[in-house]
Amino acid sequence: MIRPESSSEQKSSVAMVQLKSKAGATWSRIARFFDVFSERFNRGPITSVDGLTRFVQTRASYVAQTSLYGYLKTRMGTSFAQYFQDEFFSRSIRISATKVFVSCLGDMAIFATATAKVRSTLGNEEAAALAFSCFDASIAHYLSAKDLLQIPAQSLPEFRRRAELTAWAMAAEGENAFLGSAGDLIRFAPVIDEFKELDGSIVRNSIRFRWRDARAEFRKRLDASAVAADWRRGGRPAMGKPS
């Protein structure tokens, strides 16, 4: 005969489940951090769809986080660390970071695909499909289930439409593909509107400088013909979805 659990045992079981859940989420965040960290120091050529997607996702994450947190640290000054101890504000920062990441991801995916297209024989439809595959896989890999609740449900179809309408040659030049994230950084930052108006130009310049380095590195490392050949062979992003 199986003895039913006592009240204290039930509470212990629930606590253990909650602890395992938190531990899993923590390790998932750690894994994504090291993914970004290791890719930041990768200087090898980008020769596959998976390699292109990893570059796009990790650079979007890096630019989004450093730009947003850098702005908040500057605006909050010495009180910066204290704000993260406030549960409500800490959650607001995470929501903002998620939205800025998605915006950065979209811009970087368009630029990377545009650069690959103009350097290869990819057609317009192939380029649009490649950009969407990169964006979709990065969303699935980087964002947790809770994070996904913070972005609009139409994010994927809107990006697909953007890719289908992109002028690829223009998107590969300069900052043309990056206007969205520059505006969204200030739009989604959890600060009052008065500060946003005062800080707008400085904040936009901060993210512009970070994108400049990302573009230069991508252009240097990209083997566009190899990426195009991999796409046509059925190559797709290999990144898994976090728990």
C-alpha positions as a Markdown table, in Angstrom:
| # | Residue | x | y | z |
|---|---|---|---|---|
| 1 | Met | 0.0 | 0.0 | 0.0 |
| 2 | Ile | 1.4 | 3.4 | -1.0 |
| 3 | Arg | 1.5 | 6.0 | 1.8 |
| 4 | Pro | 0.1 | 9.4 | 0.8 |
| 5 | Glu | 2.5 | 12.3 | 1.1 |
| 6 | Ser | 2.2 | 14.5 | 4.2 |
| 7 | Ser | 1.7 | 18.2 | 3.9 |
| 8 | Ser | 5.3 | 18.9 | 4.6 |
| 9 | Glu | 6.4 | 16.4 | 2.0 |
| 10 | Gln | 4.1 | 17.9 | -0.6 |
| 11 | Lys | 5.5 | 21.4 | 0.1 |
| 12 | Ser | 9.0 | 19.9 | -0.2 |
| 13 | Ser | 8.1 | 18.4 | -3.6 |
| 14 | Val | 6.7 | 21.6 | -4.9 |
| 15 | Ala | 9.8 | 23.5 | -3.7 |
| 16 | Met | 12.0 | 21.0 | -5.4 |
| 17 | Val | 10.1 | 21.4 | -8.7 |
| 18 | Gln | 10.4 | 25.1 | -8.5 |
| 19 | Leu | 14.1 | 24.9 | -7.7 |
| 20 | Lys | 14.7 | 22.7 | -10.7 |
| 21 | Ser | 12.7 | 25.0 | -12.9 |
| 22 | Lys | 14.8 | 28.0 | -11.7 |
| 23 | Ala | 18.0 | 26.1 | -12.1 |
| 24 | Gly | 17.0 | 25.1 | -15.6 |
| 25 | Ala | 16.3 | 28.6 | -16.6 |
| 26 | Thr | 19.5 | 29.8 | -15.1 |
| 27 | Trp | 21.6 | 27.2 | -17.0 |
| 28 | Ser | 19.7 | 28.1 | -20.2 |
| 29 | Arg | 20.7 | 31.8 | -19.7 |
| 30 | Ile | 24.3 | 30.8 | -18.9 |
| 31 | Ala | 24.4 | 28.6 | -22.1 |
| 32 | Arg | 23.2 | 31.5 | -24.2 |
| 33 | Phe | 25.7 | 33.8 | -22.6 |
| 34 | Phe | 28.6 | 31.6 | -23.4 |
| 35 | Asp | 27.2 | 31.1 | -26.9 |
| 36 | Val | 27.4 | 34.8 | -27.4 |
| 37 | Phe | 30.8 | 35.1 | -25.7 |
| 38 | Ser | 32.4 | 32.4 | -27.8 |
| 39 | Glu | 31.1 | 33.7 | -31.1 |
| 40 | Arg | 32.3 | 37.1 | -30.2 |
| 41 | Phe | 35.9 | 35.8 | -30.4 |
| 42 | Asn | 35.4 | 33.6 | -33.4 |
| 43 | Arg | 37.4 | 35.1 | -36.3 |
| 44 | Gly | 36.9 | 32.2 | -38.8 |
| 45 | Pro | 35.1 | 32.6 | -42.1 |
| 46 | Ile | 31.3 | 32.4 | -42.3 |
| 47 | Thr | 30.6 | 29.6 | -44.8 |
| 48 | Ser | 27.2 | 28.2 | -43.8 |
| 49 | Val | 23.6 | 29.2 | -43.1 |
| 50 | Asp | 24.1 | 28.2 | -39.5 |
| 51 | Gly | 27.3 | 30.3 | -39.2 |
| 52 | Leu | 25.5 | 33.3 | -40.6 |
| 53 | Thr | 22.6 | 32.8 | -38.2 |
| 54 | Arg | 24.9 | 32.5 | -35.2 |
| 55 | Phe | 26.7 | 35.7 | -36.1 |
| 56 | Val | 23.4 | 37.5 | -36.6 |
| 57 | Gln | 21.9 | 36.3 | -33.3 |
| 58 | Thr | 25.0 | 36.8 | -31.2 |
| 59 | Arg | 25.7 | 40.3 | -32.5 |
| 60 | Ala | 22.1 | 41.3 | -32.2 |
| 61 | Ser | 22.2 | 40.1 | -28.5 |
| 62 | Tyr | 25.5 | 41.9 | -27.8 |
| 63 | Val | 24.4 | 45.2 | -29.4 |
| 64 | Ala | 21.0 | 45.2 | -27.8 |
| 65 | Gln | 22.3 | 44.4 | -24.3 |
| 66 | Thr | 25.3 | 46.7 | -24.3 |
| 67 | Ser | 23.4 | 49.6 | -25.8 |
| 68 | Leu | 20.4 | 49.3 | -23.5 |
| 69 | Tyr | 22.3 | 48.6 | -20.3 |
| 70 | Gly | 24.9 | 51.2 | -21.1 |
| 71 | Tyr | 22.2 | 53.9 | -21.5 |
| 72 | Leu | 20.4 | 52.9 | -18.3 |
| 73 | Lys | 23.7 | 52.9 | -16.4 |
| 74 | Thr | 24.5 | 56.4 | -17.7 |
| 75 | Arg | 21.1 | 57.7 | -16.9 |
| 76 | Met | 20.8 | 56.1 | -13.4 |
| 77 | Gly | 24.4 | 56.8 | -12.3 |
| 78 | Thr | 25.5 | 55.2 | -9.0 |
| 79 | Ser | 21.9 | 53.9 | -8.4 |
| 80 | Phe | 22.1 | 51.6 | -11.4 |
| 81 | Ala | 22.7 | 48.4 | -9.4 |
| 82 | Gln | 19.9 | 49.2 | -6.9 |
| 83 | Tyr | 17.3 | 49.3 | -9.6 |
| 84 | Phe | 17.9 | 45.6 | -10.4 |
| 85 | Gln | 17.0 | 44.7 | -6.8 |
| 86 | Asp | 13.5 | 46.1 | -7.5 |
| 87 | Glu | 11.4 | 43.3 | -8.8 |
| 88 | Phe | 9.0 | 45.5 | -10.8 |
| 89 | Phe | 11.8 | 47.5 | -12.5 |
| 90 | Ser | 14.0 | 44.5 | -13.1 |
| 91 | Arg | 11.1 | 42.9 | -15.0 |
| 92 | Ser | 10.6 | 46.1 | -17.0 |
| 93 | Ile | 14.3 | 46.0 | -18.0 |
| 94 | Arg | 14.0 | 42.4 | -19.1 |
| 95 | Ile | 10.9 | 43.2 | -21.2 |
| 96 | Ser | 12.7 | 46.2 | -22.8 |
| 97 | Ala | 15.8 | 44.1 | -23.5 |
| 98 | Thr | 13.7 | 41.5 | -25.2 |
| 99 | Lys | 12.0 | 44.0 | -27.5 |
| 100 | Val | 15.3 | 45.8 | -28.3 |
| 101 | Phe | 16.9 | 42.4 | -29.1 |
| 102 | Val | 14.1 | 41.5 | -31.6 |
| 103 | Ser | 14.5 | 44.8 | -33.3 |
| 104 | Cys | 18.3 | 44.4 | -33.5 |
| 105 | Leu | 17.9 | 40.9 | -34.7 |
| 106 | Gly | 15.6 | 42.0 | -37.6 |
| 107 | Asp | 18.0 | 44.7 | -38.7 |
| 108 | Met | 21.1 | 42.4 | -38.5 |
| 109 | Ala | 19.3 | 39.6 | -40.4 |
| 110 | Ile | 18.4 | 41.9 | -43.2 |
| 111 | Phe | 21.9 | 43.4 | -43.5 |
| 112 | Ala | 23.6 | 40.0 | -43.3 |
| 113 | Thr | 21.3 | 38.5 | -46.0 |
| 114 | Ala | 21.7 | 41.6 | -48.2 |
| 115 | Thr | 25.4 | 41.4 | -48.0 |
| 116 | Ala | 25.3 | 37.6 | -48.8 |
| 117 | Lys | 23.0 | 38.3 | -51.8 |
| 118 | Val | 25.0 | 41.1 | -53.4 |
| 119 | Arg | 28.1 | 39.0 | -53.2 |
| 120 | Ser | 26.6 | 35.8 | -54.6 |
| 121 | Thr | 23.9 | 34.6 | -57.1 |
| 122 | Leu | 21.1 | 34.4 | -54.6 |
| 123 | Gly | 17.8 | 35.6 | -56.0 |
| 124 | Asn | 15.3 | 37.9 | -54.3 |
| 125 | Glu | 13.0 | 35.1 | -53.1 |
| 126 | Glu | 16.0 | 33.0 | -51.9 |
| 127 | Ala | 17.3 | 36.0 | -50.0 |
| 128 | Ala | 13.9 | 36.7 | -48.4 |
| 129 | Ala | 13.6 | 33.0 | -47.3 |
| 130 | Leu | 17.1 | 33.0 | -45.9 |
| 131 | Ala | 16.5 | 36.2 | -43.9 |
| 132 | Phe | 13.3 | 34.8 | -42.4 |
| 133 | Ser | 15.0 | 31.5 | -41.6 |
| 134 | Cys | 17.7 | 33.3 | -39.7 |
| 135 | Phe | 15.3 | 35.5 | -37.9 |
| 136 | Asp | 12.9 | 32.7 | -37.0 |
| 137 | Ala | 15.6 | 30.4 | -35.7 |
| 138 | Ser | 17.2 | 33.1 | -33.6 |
| 139 | Ile | 14.0 | 34.0 | -32.0 |
| 140 | Ala | 13.4 | 30.3 | -31.1 |
| 141 | His | 17.0 | 29.8 | -29.8 |
| 142 | Tyr | 17.4 | 33.0 | -27.8 |
| 143 | Leu | 14.1 | 33.8 | -26.3 |
| 144 | Ser | 12.5 | 31.8 | -23.5 |
| 145 | Ala | 8.8 | 31.0 | -23.4 |
| 146 | Lys | 8.3 | 34.0 | -21.0 |
| 147 | Asp | 10.2 | 36.3 | -23.3 |
| 148 | Leu | 8.1 | 35.3 | -26.3 |
| 149 | Leu | 5.0 | 36.6 | -24.4 |
| 150 | Gln | 6.6 | 40.1 | -24.5 |
| 151 | Ile | 6.8 | 40.5 | -28.3 |
| 152 | Pro | 3.9 | 41.1 | -30.6 |
| 153 | Ala | 2.3 | 38.0 | -32.1 |
| 154 | Gln | 2.7 | 39.5 | -35.6 |
| 155 | Ser | 6.5 | 39.9 | -35.3 |
| 156 | Leu | 7.3 | 36.9 | -37.5 |
| 157 | Pro | 4.8 | 37.7 | -40.3 |
| 158 | Glu | 5.8 | 41.4 | -40.2 |
| 159 | Phe | 9.5 | 40.4 | -40.6 |
| 160 | Arg | 8.6 | 38.1 | -43.5 |
| 161 | Arg | 6.9 | 40.9 | -45.2 |
| 162 | Arg | 9.8 | 43.2 | -44.6 |
| 163 | Ala | 12.2 | 40.7 | -46.1 |
| 164 | Glu | 10.0 | 40.2 | -49.2 |
| 165 | Leu | 9.9 | 44.0 | -49.8 |
| 166 | Thr | 13.6 | 44.7 | -49.0 |
| 167 | Ala | 15.7 | 46.4 | -51.7 |
| 168 | Trp | 18.7 | 44.2 | -51.1 |
| 169 | Ala | 21.4 | 46.2 | -52.7 |
| 170 | Met | 20.4 | 49.3 | -50.7 |
| 171 | Ala | 20.2 | 47.2 | -47.4 |
| 172 | Ala | 23.8 | 46.1 | -47.8 |
| 173 | Glu | 25.1 | 49.6 | -47.9 |
| 174 | Gly | 26.0 | 51.6 | -44.7 |
| 175 | Glu | 23.3 | 52.0 | -42.1 |
| 176 | Asn | 20.3 | 51.6 | -44.3 |
| 177 | Ala | 19.2 | 48.3 | -42.7 |
| 178 | Phe | 19.7 | 49.6 | -39.1 |
| 179 | Leu | 17.2 | 52.5 | -38.8 |
| 180 | Gly | 14.7 | 50.4 | -36.8 |
| 181 | Ser | 16.9 | 49.3 | -33.9 |
| 182 | Ala | 18.3 | 52.8 | -33.5 |
| 183 | Gly | 14.8 | 54.2 | -32.9 |
| 184 | Asp | 13.5 | 51.2 | -30.9 |
| 185 | Leu | 16.4 | 51.5 | -28.4 |
| 186 | Ile | 15.2 | 54.8 | -27.2 |
| 187 | Arg | 11.5 | 53.9 | -27.7 |
| 188 | Phe | 11.6 | 50.7 | -25.5 |
| 189 | Ala | 14.0 | 52.0 | -22.8 |
| 190 | Pro | 12.3 | 52.0 | -19.4 |
| 191 | Val | 12.8 | 55.7 | -18.8 |
| 192 | Ile | 10.4 | 58.6 | -18.8 |
| 193 | Asp | 9.5 | 60.4 | -22.0 |
| 194 | Glu | 11.3 | 63.6 | -20.9 |
| 195 | Phe | 14.6 | 61.8 | -20.7 |
| 196 | Lys | 14.0 | 60.1 | -24.0 |
| 197 | Glu | 13.6 | 63.4 | -25.7 |
| 198 | Leu | 16.7 | 64.8 | -24.1 |
| 199 | Asp | 18.8 | 61.7 | -24.7 |
| 200 | Gly | 17.6 | 60.6 | -28.2 |
| 201 | Ser | 20.5 | 61.7 | -30.4 |
| 202 | Ile | 23.1 | 60.4 | -28.0 |
| 203 | Val | 21.5 | 57.1 | -27.5 |
| 204 | Arg | 21.0 | 56.6 | -31.3 |
| 205 | Asn | 24.6 | 57.4 | -31.9 |
| 206 | Ser | 25.7 | 54.8 | -29.2 |
| 207 | Ile | 24.0 | 52.0 | -31.1 |
| 208 | Arg | 25.2 | 53.2 | -34.5 |
| 209 | Phe | 28.8 | 52.9 | -33.4 |
| 210 | Arg | 28.3 | 49.4 | -32.2 |
| 211 | Trp | 26.6 | 48.4 | -35.5 |
| 212 | Arg | 29.5 | 49.8 | -37.4 |
| 213 | Asp | 31.9 | 47.3 | -35.9 |
| 214 | Ala | 29.5 | 44.4 | -36.4 |
| 215 | Arg | 29.1 | 45.3 | -40.1 |
| 216 | Ala | 32.8 | 45.6 | -40.7 |
| 217 | Glu | 33.5 | 42.2 | -39.1 |
| 218 | Phe | 30.7 | 40.5 | -41.0 |
| 219 | Arg | 31.9 | 41.8 | -44.3 |
| 220 | Lys | 35.4 | 40.6 | -43.5 |
| 221 | Arg | 34.4 | 37.1 | -42.5 |
| 222 | Leu | 31.6 | 36.3 | -44.9 |
| 223 | Asp | 32.1 | 33.7 | -47.7 |
| 224 | Ala | 28.9 | 34.6 | -49.6 |
| 225 | Ser | 29.3 | 31.9 | -52.3 |
| 226 | Ala | 29.7 | 29.2 | -49.7 |
| 227 | Val | 26.6 | 30.4 | -47.7 |
| 228 | Ala | 24.5 | 30.5 | -50.9 |
| 229 | Ala | 25.6 | 27.0 | -51.9 |
| 230 | Asp | 24.8 | 25.7 | -48.4 |
| 231 | Trp | 21.3 | 27.3 | -48.5 |
| 232 | Arg | 20.6 | 25.7 | -51.9 |
| 233 | Arg | 21.8 | 22.3 | -50.5 |
| 234 | Gly | 19.2 | 22.6 | -47.8 |
| 235 | Gly | 21.5 | 24.0 | -45.1 |
| 236 | Arg | 19.5 | 25.6 | -42.2 |
| 237 | Pro | 20.3 | 27.0 | -38.8 |
| 238 | Ala | 21.2 | 24.2 | -36.4 |
| 239 | Met | 20.7 | 26.0 | -33.1 |
| 240 | Gly | 18.4 | 24.4 | -30.7 |
| 241 | Lys | 15.6 | 25.9 | -28.6 |
| 242 | Pro | 16.5 | 26.8 | -25.0 |
| 243 | Ser | 14.4 | 25.3 | -22.2 |
